[in-house]
Amino acid sequence: MSKDKGQGSDLTLDQKWVDGVYEKLGTLEVTLDPDPLIFGPKRLNAKLASAREMLRVCEAIFLQVSHDLHRFSRALRIAQAKLKLAKDYLFTNDPETRAGRNVADREAIATMKLEPKVKEAFQLEVCVEDLKGLLLVVKAKRADLRDAQGRLRDQIKLCQEEIGLGGRWGSQTPGAPDIDANKSPVADIEDINDLLQAVDGEIHLAAAEDFEEPEDDDVEVEEPPKILEPPSEPKTTTEWPENELVCSVCGELQYETPSGPVCKNRHGGAPGMDPKDLGLPDLNPADELAKHLVATASEEEVDVFLSDRDEEPIEKALESDPNDLEDILSAFS
């Protein structure tokens, strides 16, 4: 802090005060947590309050330094003006000063005669330069504290985003060491599995102590699941295509649908199997054709139909005009 010495504009800057300001500015530091979510909102709120208090102290120092700089700059201008007037008076009215051989000699003689005023102006100039340098440091620290406040606001937003993804406040165990910034605060999965196994073992032990052997009459015997067997009479089919599956229920070929493989008998839930696994042999294609073309007439009726065939309409049709459809049809009427 500046001090007044005597009366007038005689000011001095206390060097201890300047050193104390530099030390105070060095302590104004806000350390950000790498993962503030694990410590809870109180810690983050405390850092916000601490940053605001440090910024208040920095603003008070800035105001004091600015005020002192204004005072010393004003006193320096007054001292320089008085020194210039005194020199001009000596250059004009003092015979000893005017007796100098050149301007440099006259300037030196006048300076020696005005030594107290020259020292005062020089001291004020040194104080002004010190205050200017101190003011730059205060401005830099103020900008740093404001940046820390902005970073804390960014951390609050990031914590809100992490909470939206499933995170929670205060996930660190009380008394646990600080968590590394590169390690996730989520508990180790192996530790959780060990804990669950221990609890599960205790439950099983308690159940084993209270376990009673049931009587034979109370035991309900579950029937074994029925296994679908292939049909006793394999279906008569043609040679099976390669890489094709058949229905395990009816033995028909399966085809793909949007809801899965289905056979023509609508067995949609039946798994597909290889035809050879079901015991379906490869048979003559004529058997497949005979299955679909069932005879409705006897062989004698077929022979009578073929022997009674009248060839006259066919001969008339061959002799008719091939371009005249009515002439061709009249041969069969």
Stockholm file with secondary structure:
# STOCKHOLM 1.0

chainA/1-333         MSKDKGQGSDLTLDQKWVDGVYEKLGTLEVTLDPDPLIFGPKRLNAKLASAREMLRVCEAIFLQVSHDLHRFSRALRIAQAKLKLAKDYLFTNDPETRAGRNVADREAIATMKLEPKVKEAFQLEVCVEDLKGLLLVVKAKRADLRDAQGRLRDQIKLCQEEIGLGGRWGSQTPGAPDIDANKSPVADIEDINDLLQAVDGEIHLAAAEDFEEPEDDDVEVEEPPKILEPPSEPKTTTEWPENELVCSVCGELQYETPSGPVCKNRHGGAPGMDPKDLGLPDLNPADELAKHLVATASEEEVDVFLSDRDEEPIEKALESDPNDLEDILSAFS
#=GR chainA/1-333 SS CEEECSSTTCEEECHHHHHHHHHHHHHCCCCCCSCGGGGCHHHHHHHHHHHHHHHHHHHHHHHHHHHHHHHHHHHHHHHHHHHHHHHHHHHHHCHHHHTCSSHHHHHHHHHHHTHHHHHHHHHHHHHHHHHHHHHHHHHHHHHHHHHHHHHHHHHHHHHHHHHHTTCCTTCSCTTCCCCCTTSCSSCCHHHHHHHHHHHHHHHHHHHHHTCCCCCTTTCCCCCCCCCCCCCSSCCCCCCCCTTCCEETTTCCBEEEETTEEEETTCCTTSCEECTTTTTCCCCCHHHHHHHHSCCCSCHHHHHHHHHTCCCHHHHHHHHSCTTCHHHHHHTTC
#=GC SS_cons         CEEECSSTTCEEECHHHHHHHHHHHHHCCCCCCSCGGGGCHHHHHHHHHHHHHHHHHHHHHHHHHHHHHHHHHHHHHHHHHHHHHHHHHHHHHCHHHHTCSSHHHHHHHHHHHTHHHHHHHHHHHHHHHHHHHHHHHHHHHHHHHHHHHHHHHHHHHHHHHHHHTTCCTTCSCTTCCCCCTTSCSSCCHHHHHHHHHHHHHHHHHHHHHTCCCCCTTTCCCCCCCCCCCCCSSCCCCCCCCTTCCEETTTCCBEEEETTEEEETTCCTTSCEECTTTTTCCCCCHHHHHHHHSCCCSCHHHHHHHHHTCCCHHHHHHHHSCTTCHHHHHHTTC
//
